[in-house]
Amino acid sequence: MSEDSEVDAEAKLEDLKAQHQALHDEIEKLEEHGGDPLNLTRMKKEKLQLKDQITVLEDSILPDIIA
């Protein structure tokens, strides 16, 4: 991975993590106040998709270490 693409990937990773945390906080708030179950389900699904994207991006940035 070139240095520029690695910097771009790390910036994208930080953005995805921020989106994931914001969604997590919003879900918690809605759960505490009895939010719409359908909306909560949609948000949780979106949060899982973000987590998957984060994992893929982290795997592409960090090299595999063979032990």
C-alpha positions in Angstrom: 0.0 0.0 0.0 1.5 3.4 -1.0 2.0 6.1 1.7 -0.7 8.3 0.2 -3.3 5.5 0.0 -2.4 4.5 3.5 -3.0 8.0 4.8 -6.3 8.1 2.9 -7.3 4.7 4.3 -6.5 5.9 7.9 -8.5 9.1 7.4 -11.4 7.0 6.1 -11.0 4.6 9.0 -11.3 7.5 11.5 -14.4 8.8 9.7 -16.0 5.4 9.9 -15.2 5.0 13.6 -16.7 8.4 14.3 -19.9 7.5 12.4 -20.0 4.2 14.3 -19.7 5.9 17.6 -22.3 8.6 16.8 -24.7 5.9 15.7 -24.0 3.9 18.9 -24.7 7.0 21.0 -28.0 7.7 19.1 -29.1 4.1 19.5 -28.5 4.1 23.2 -30.4 7.3 23.6 -33.4 6.0 21.6 -33.4 2.7 23.6 -33.5 4.6 26.9 -36.5 6.7 25.7 -38.4 3.9 24.0 -37.7 4.7 20.4 -39.4 3.2 17.4 -38.4 -0.5 17.2 -38.3 -0.5 13.4 -36.0 2.5 13.4 -33.8 1.0 16.0 -33.4 -2.2 14.0 -32.5 -0.2 10.9 -29.9 1.8 12.9 -28.4 -1.4 14.4 -28.1 -2.9 11.0 -26.3 0.2 9.7 -24.0 0.1 12.8 -23.1 -3.5 12.0 -22.4 -2.6 8.4 -20.1 0.2 9.5 -18.3 -2.2 11.9 -17.7 -4.6 8.9 -16.3 -1.7 6.9 -14.0 -0.8 9.7 -12.8 -4.3 10.1 -12.0 -4.6 6.3 -10.2 -1.3 6.3 -8.2 -2.2 9.4 -7.2 -5.5 7.9 -6.0 -3.7 4.7 -3.9 -1.2 6.7 -2.4 -3.6 9.2 -0.2 -6.3 7.8 -0.8 -9.9 8.8 1.7 -11.2 11.3 2.5 -14.9 10.9 3.3 -16.4 14.3 
